């Protein structure tokens, strides 16, 4: 059984093939071991930790919301977050597909990250800020929809952890094998 941590770059699809014309970047370009597939997804325009495995039961354990694996993101938002906006994220927000579960949300100092290509648009007249946001579900574009719902559009989104697995010092496009800490059927 293999479990791989990949730092998925911006603009890469979470799949190995793409039939678009022209084709978009995929996971096939990173020399990953044969037979591994993503345990969950990370949007084309998001970056950071993607776990891949060849074990279907482990993939289910990582992605199924019933197992409550926290997914932690560093989120650059447009605007200056107020305590009321952060509290709304902490309580859960109404989205078009129902109310989100409560999130852990805090303002943080700008993190030391790699440059994004292309860079995030910069507007001198509009402030931006960074949040650390942890959610325990994984709806389509959920973090972006949550920050937008409280008036803080997402500019950059980097996943840094899933449960006990973290991105660490992996550069974009790099991967490493990691230990499957929570195998299905184990009680630890």
Secondary structure, 3 states (H helix, E strand, C coil): CCEEEEEECCCECCCCCCCCCCCCECHHHHCCCCCCEECCCCCCCCEEEEEEECCHHHHHHHHCHHHCCCEEEEEEEECCCCHHHHHHHHHCCEECCEECCCCEEEEECCCCCCCCCCCCCCCCCCCEEEEEEEECCCCCCHHHHHHHHCCCCEEEEEEEEECCEECCCCCCCCEEECCCCCCCCCCC
